[in-house]
Amino acid sequence: MKARPNNRFPIRRMAVVTVVWEEVKQEGISWIAKRGLYRTKVPGGWLVRVQTADSDFIVFLPDPEHKWE
């Protein structure tokens, strides 16, 4: 990484990626994610997006071999 002149912070280049969310069908837990439950594969596991009436959050679920099908 190159340092910027007169600046102590290096220049960082960021890659642009596209995240494709797959909807997860819910049975018996619809009260948890009334608006949506989605997942996407990432290295080492899954990102899971939960949308409720009041919030929207993402959690990491470890699954190195991506066995969740």
C-alpha positions in Angstrom: 0.0 0.0 0.0 1.2 3.5 -0.8 1.1 6.2 1.8 -0.6 9.4 0.7 1.7 12.5 0.8 1.3 14.4 4.0 -1.0 11.8 5.4 -0.3 9.0 7.8 -3.1 6.8 6.5 -2.4 4.4 3.5 -4.6 4.3 0.5 -6.8 1.2 0.4 -8.5 -0.1 -2.7 -11.8 -1.8 -2.1 -13.3 -4.5 -4.3 -16.9 -4.2 -5.4 -18.8 -7.4 -5.0 -22.4 -8.4 -5.6 -24.2 -10.2 -2.8 -27.0 -12.5 -3.9 -29.5 -13.2 -1.1 -31.5 -16.5 -1.3 -34.9 -16.5 0.5 -35.1 -19.2 3.2 -38.6 -20.7 3.5 -39.9 -20.7 7.1 -42.0 -23.3 8.8 -43.0 -23.0 12.4 -41.0 -19.9 13.1 -42.8 -17.2 11.1 -43.1 -15.0 14.2 -39.3 -14.5 14.2 -38.9 -13.0 10.7 -42.3 -11.7 9.6 -40.8 -9.7 6.7 -38.1 -12.1 5.5 -35.3 -14.6 6.1 -32.4 -14.7 3.6 -28.9 -16.3 3.4 -25.8 -16.0 1.2 -22.7 -18.1 1.1 -19.5 -16.5 2.4 -16.1 -18.0 3.1 -16.5 -20.2 6.2 -20.2 -20.1 6.4 -23.3 -18.0 5.7 -24.5 -14.5 6.3 -28.1 -14.7 7.4 -30.4 -11.7 7.1 -33.4 -11.5 9.3 -36.1 -8.9 8.7 -38.8 -8.3 11.3 -41.5 -5.7 11.6 -39.1 -3.7 13.9 -35.6 -4.4 12.7 -33.3 -5.8 10.0 -30.1 -7.5 11.1 -27.4 -9.8 9.7 -25.6 -12.6 11.6 -22.8 -14.9 10.6 -23.5 -18.7 10.8 -20.3 -20.8 10.8 -20.6 -23.7 8.3 -17.2 -24.2 6.7 -18.4 -27.0 4.4 -21.7 -25.2 3.5 -23.8 -28.2 4.5 -26.9 -26.1 5.2 -29.1 -27.0 2.2 
